Amino acid sequence: MKLTVEMVTDALRNVIEPELHKDLVSLKMVENIQVAGESVELTVVLTTPACPLSKKIEKEVKEAVLAIPGVSSVKVNMTARVPSDGKNREVLSLPVKNVVAVASGKGGVGKSTVAVNIAVILAQKGASVGLLDADIYGPNIPTMMGVDSLPPPEDGRLVPAKAYGVKLMSIGFMVRKGQPLIWRGPMLHSAIRQFLADVNWGELDYLIIDLPPGTGDAQLSLMQHVPLSGGVIVTLPQQVSLEDAERGLQMFTEMNVPVLGIVENMSYLPMPDGSKMDLFGNGGGRRMAERLGIPFLGEIPVEPAVRIGGDSGKPIALSDTTSAAAQSLTRIAEAMAAQISIAALTGAPAGEPKQGNE
C-alpha cells in the first residue's frame, strides 16, 4: 500500500494538544506534510515558541507517524506562530498580538525582576517582544536591562531601545538619574498614552508592561488606554504581601482584565545542605491561587545572582541559566505564554477569580 499525505494526516488526528485538548489537525497545527517513499517530513506549528510541552508534542507526533505501516523514518520540524488575542488596538496604531501587565499590590516584591526576565526569556525563545516600563515613579528597567539611552527618533516617532532581543521604553530614558517625577493624573495619562501610541514598537508577539506597584492612576490609565490580554500578579509568600496582591488582582477583575496567574517571588532560600529556609513564610501565593481559582505560574527562590543580574544589567535568565531562579523564571514565562495561547484560541479568559472564599 502506497503511503499518502492523507494517511499521515489521519494518524495525526490522534495527537492531542495537551493544553487545548484538541487534535493537532483540527487546530491547524500541522503543515507541509511531505511523503517520499517510506519517509515523512512535516512541520508542527506551536502557539508560542515558549511552549512548555513542545518536546512531548514532538515525541507523540513521531510515534503516531511511525505507527503507520510502511513508514521507516519521520522528520518533524518545530516552529511557532503566536495567535493574537483578537483585541482591537488600531486606535493606538499598536500592531501587538498580546499585551500583558505585570503588577503587584505593593513595592519591593520583585515585580520588575519578573517582568524583565519574562520578556528576555520569551525573546530568547524566538518571540518578538517589547517591554514597557510604566512604573513612572520608579523606572528601573533601563538599569536592569543595561541600557541608558534611546536611538534617535524616526519620522516623528520615538524608537525603542533594544537589549537581548527585547524592545524597551521607559521614562527613565528621558529624565536625569535621581530626578523625582512629581506628576498629577493628567500628566500620567499623557505619558502612558505616548509610550503606547507614539513609539514605533513594530509588530510584536508580546508587549510586557511593568506596572507601578499599587492600584492608582497609572494602572487605571493604562488599562483604559490599551486592551490587555491579561495580567500577572507578583507576591511574596507572607500574609501582608498576599493581602496587597489580592487588591491588585481585584483591580484587574474590576477592569475586566483576565488574570493569567500568580507568581510567588522570594519563596525560599536554598541552603548548602539542600534544605530550604522559608524567609517570608511558605506557599502563600499557591494557596491564594487555589482559593481564588486562578493559575499559579510558579515560585522563585531567593538567590544573590538575581539581584546581581538586575544591578549589572544582565538578567539572571541570561547570566546564570542553570540557577534555580533562572529555571523557575523560564517555567513561569512558558506557563504564562501557554495561558495567553489558550485564551486566544478558545476565547475563554485565563482566570476569573472567585469572590471571597468561594
Secondary structure, 3 states (H helix, E strand, C coil): CCCCHHHHHHHHCCCECCCCCCECCCCCCEEEEEEECCEEEEEEEECCCCCCCHHHHHHHHHHHHHCCCCCCEEEEEEEECCCCCCCCCHHHCCCEEEEEEEECCCCCCCHHHHHHHHHHHHHHCCCCEEEEECCCCCCCHHHHHCCCCCCCCECCEECCEEECCEEEEEHHHCCCCCCCCCCCHHHHHHHHHHHHHCECCCCEEEEEEECCCCCCHHHHHHHHHCCCCEEEEEECCCHHHHHHHHHHHHHHHHCCCCEEEEEECCCCEECCCCCEECCCCCCHHHHHHHHHCCCEEEECCCCHHHHHHHHHCCCHHHHCCCCHHHHHHHHHHHHHHHHHHHHHHHCCCCCCCCCCCC
